[in-house]
Amino acid sequence: MCGICGFIGPGGAGELAAMNAALARRGPDGEGRFMDARRGVYLAHRRLAIIDLEGGAQPMATADGQLVVTYNGEIYNHLELRRELSARGHRFVSDHSDTEILLHGWREWGEGLPERLNGMWAFALYDTARGQLFCSRDRFGKKPFFYAAGGGFFAFSSELSSLMAHPKLADRAVSRASLRKYFAYGFIPAPNALYVGTHKLPGGCNLLLDVDDPKAQPRRWWTFRLEPDQRLAQAPQAAVAGRVLELLEAAVARRLMSDVPLGIFLSGGVDSSAVTALAARHDSGIRAFSIGFDDPAFDESAKSREAAEALGVPRHTARLTLETALALMPEIVGRLDEPMGDVSLIPTALLCRETRRHVTVALGGDGADELFAGYDPFRAVRAAEWYSRLTPRPIHQALALLAARLPVGHGYMAASFKINRFLRGLSQPKPLWNPVWLGPLAPEEIADVFAEPVDPEDLYSEAIEIYESCRSTDMIDRTMEFYTRLYLQDDILVKTDRAGMMHSLEVRAPFLDIELVDYVRTIPAGLKYHRGITKYILKKALEAVLPSSIIYRKKQGFGVPIGRWLAGGALPMGPASPLEAGLNTTAIEARIAQHRAGRADHRLFLWNCWVLRHMDLGGGRLAL
């Protein structure tokens, strides 16, 4: 992993240096710059050296100087592509740098290059002969790419704070529309970004710009689509499970490619245990890393110990008190340059910190829950369909009022929390079930907090588009597309990238290997959520490599007792953010008081507010 940035238009070496300096944590091993002052094209790079330590410096150019690239990511099939391109007459200068693949690949395939790649990336490639800048982001958006354009100017970066370091963007206001979406989802979905006029290039999209007139018009080159092959439902389950295992093992093996020390995140859950078991088949010296907490309700260290012992893998565990985690939270959140309300950022950042003491690269289990239907809402949608058909509206409203009176519990996924979430979602039309179950506030609550009417179709436009474009009418499939296309890209992968880059640690996701994904897309929903069992076909596949006690144990998320901390005062809310100046402060303070008094569970909303109050906004102001 690295950091990239650059711009076309006004500015020079000083502006480029300021943007690149803001990316120092992403690339502590070196930096480089390319400047074409005549045409006003400036590219920079911060390097975290992983592959070809001696020959992979960037920005990298072809021998003739016609092509220059700045790139963040890893291309796992780069050796195969190198052989193919060499056979076509391309001559490589580096020993085995995956960066050089992009240069020769662009020359050979042009805009078809991304389709050839298996990996994670964000890059900007300058073709001096054509006068074009080609930018691309990987299929799932694992690597970040922020940009701004207009008036003969274009700028991009791996991080928003770096983008805003260019003086042309320094006085941009914070977008009220993006803040509404933040409280609707708990994150800001692409292509939206925090500041007016800034954007995130969505995963699976490219930009092709004329450097003399840089207009940014994203072009989608890939979209995740479920295409169930009903023949697989009739095939022997052992055959389907065997193919899943075969592809997953190949994906893990590809991601062991590294010229620096590498390890595995091991929580003891089925996903991380699967990656650990398959990695150990190919690297007998592989090491696992986990963290534990002193609160048993949030501690998974016993599970990770059991998994490591069963697999014969050495395990490094950092045991932390929750008070330690609490003390580090302002520092972790303070490093965010765009708000995200996933509280598991905290333990993920702590895990990355401890892991980086030993290795530079780690493999994790991201993507499995989305692709194989592993979350609680996959169970909820089946119950919701029955409930919505059988429950008259007045009865539903009465049940929601009764549920609101349940005693508040602050344990992990407490019953009162789950019941109220379930009923809150079912107060909305079917396309909004998933985002309202997930988000900090329901539409009417957002209207209250923002002191203005909201249009749910605009507020949840991304979720509605995914719902309506899904080719299946099965709510399991629609829920999988929601989580894979929206939540995975803009929450899970953002969290992992930010947590890793805070500590200069690269994190890889074998479950998102395109060969595995392309097969899993064809598996019918009934083999993923089967008779109440989530991730059914994956679990059947893993029976060949994991003990059943690990495969079929109850799922536990990666969390901290945020509700209890907010209620008890251990996590003070702090002074209001300048962003709240345009909001209904009475409504916000009322929710804080209700939560502290135990009259309501507002943990998600209050945590999202806490993040806003403690992150570095760089002096942004609210756009009215």
PyMOL commands that set and color helices and strands:
alter all, ss='L'
color gray80, all
select helices_A, chain A and resi 13-21+24-26+78-87+99-116+160-163+167-169+176-185+230-234+237-254+270-282+296-298+301-311+322-334+345-356+368-371+376-390+393-403+415-425+430-438+443-450+456-459+461-469+475-501+510-512+514-520+525-527+536-542+548-551+562-568+578-582+585-596+603-614
alter helices_A, ss='H'
color red, helices_A
select strands_A, chain A and resi 2-8+30-36+41-47+60-61+67-75+119-127+132-137+146-150+153-157+198-200+205-210+219-220+262-265+287-293+315-320+361-363+506-508
alter strands_A, ss='S'
color yellow, strands_A
deselect
rebuild
show_as cartoon
